[in-house]
């Protein structure tokens, strides 16, 4: 039983590592990889010059807090903050990257931003939430079927267990909210830096 368990753990880790690699890479085939989490639309004045004049080296442009890559054949731009392995900045298990689909209606450039997180982060978080909620509900159901609510002491004990489950769930939701706000602020900082780069004279696009 130990060997299958080790193999399953190694396979799970390999899948998570592979998922994060595909998520963080700026390769064109992975520009839309990741679980969609949020969307927004923005418009800028139509630039004057071409994309190649801005995205010079490997179709990328370094920004102060991240990087952007133009994927010409998919008519998209990928943005993400810098992911430094040994950075002193606090990192979470829910990093964000953005996929920008663009159009040129009239005299504007229209961006459709999709914020994404790794599929492994989304799946594991969902499983954790289901486990906590399902475990709490399942405990209440089984406890009631066994007659646990028949005494005052049993009722108080059940209320305590339910409160514990709700406390764990609330703590997890607070952590998720904090992580999203932190990672979203980092992504939007890169997004704003890209917009400023596109608006600079002589560095605009078409």
N, C-alpha and C positions, 0 to 999 in steps of 0.2 A: 504493500500500500504506500510505502514511502517513496518508491521510485516513480509511480504515476503522479503522486502529488508534486514531486520536484519537477517533473516534466511539464505538468500543467502550469506551475508557477513560472517556469522559464518561458513557456509559450506565451503566457499572458504578458510578461515583461517585454518579450520581443514584439508583440503586437502594439503595446503602448509606445515603445521606442520608435517603431516604424510609423505609427500614427503621428507622433510629434515631429519626426523627420519630415514627413510629407507636409505637415502643417507649417513648419518654419521655413522650408525651402522656398526660394523665389523662382524655381523653375516654372516655365510656362504651363506645363501639364498639371501643376498643382495650384494654379491661381485661384480656382474656386473650390479648393479642398477645405473641408471643415464644416462644422455644424452651424447653420445660419442662426443668429441670435437676435439681431435687431437690424433695422433698415432706416435710412434717411435719404432725402433728396436735397441737392443744392445746385445753384446756378451761379456761374461767373461770367463776366464779359468775355466774348469770344477772343481767344488769343490770336496773335498775328503770325507767328512763325510755326515751325513744324515740330513734332515730337522728337525726331532724331536730333534736333539742335539742343534739346534739353536733356534727353535721356541718352547720353553719349556712350559711356562705358557699359557694355553688356546690357544696354537698354535700361540702366538703373541710374538713379540720382540719389546721392547720400544727403540726408537731411540732418539737422543738429541732433535730433533724438530718435531717428529711425531711418528707414530706407524705403524707396518706392521703385517699382519696376513696371515698365510699360510692356504689355503683352499685345503686340500689334495684331496678330492673327485672330485673337479672341476679343479685340476691342475692349480691353480692360487694363486697369492699373492696380497693382497689388501694393499695399502699404502695411508696414508692421514696425513696431518699436524695435530697438536693438535688444537682442537676447544674449547678454554676456554671461558666460557660465560662472565666472568668478567675480561678478559685479557685486558691489556692496549694497545695491538697491534691492529692496525686498521684492521677491517674485512670488507669484501665486500659482496654483495648479490650474488656473483658468485664463491663460494668456489670450489676447485678442489680436486678430489681424483683420484687415479690411480689403474687400474687393470692390473696386470702383468701375462700374460700367458707365461709359460716357457716350453722349450724343451731341450734335451740333445744330440745335434748332435756332433758326434766325441768326442773331448776332451774339449768341451765348453758347457756353459749353455747359451741358447738364450732367451732373454726377448722380449716380444711384449707388449709394454706399451700402454694402452688406457687411455687418460685423460677424466674425466667425470665431469659434473656439474649437480646440481639438475634439474629434469624435470620442476619444477615450475619456476626456474630462466630462463631456456631456453624458455619456453612458454610465460611467461610474457614479456620477452625482445623482442621476436618476435612480439607479439601483439603490444607492444609500437612502434616498428619500423614501422609496417604496419599502425598503427593509424597516426603517424606523416607524413609518405610519402603519404598515401591514403588521409588524410585530406588536405594536400597541393595541391595534384593533383585535388581532388574533388572541392576545392575552386576555382582553376583556371578555371576548366571546367564550373562550375555553374556561375562564374563571367562573363565568355565570353558569355555564353548563354543569360545572362541578359543584354548584351550590355555594360558591364563595361569598355571595352577597346575602347569605342567610343570617349572618351575625353582624353586629355593629363593628366588631374588630375587623372582620373580613372586608366590610365596606370601606373602612378607613385605610386598610392595607391596599385595596384595589385603587382607591383614589390617589394614594401616594405613588403607586406604580404608574398610573396614567399621567400624573403630574410630572413624573420623571421623564416619561416618554415625550411629553409636550415640551419640556425644558430642553431636552436634547435636540428636538426638531427646531425649536426657536433659535437655539444657539447655532445650528447649522445654517438656517436661513439668514441670520445676521452675518455669519462668515461669508456666505455667498454674496450678499448685498455689498459688503465691504470690498471683497475681491473684485466684483464687477465694476464698482465705482472707481477703484484704483486702476484697473487695467483699461477701462474705458477712457479715463482721463489721459493715460499715456497714448492710447491710439488716436484720440482726437487731437492731441498735441501734434502728432506727426501729420495728421490730416490737415490741420491749419498751416503747418509749415509747408506742405506741398502746395496748398492754395496760394500762399504768399510767393512761392517760387514760380508758379505759373503766371502770377500777375506782374512779376518784375519785368521792366523793359528789357527787350532783347533776349528774354528767356521764356517767352510765351509759346504756345503750341497751336497746332491746327489739326 
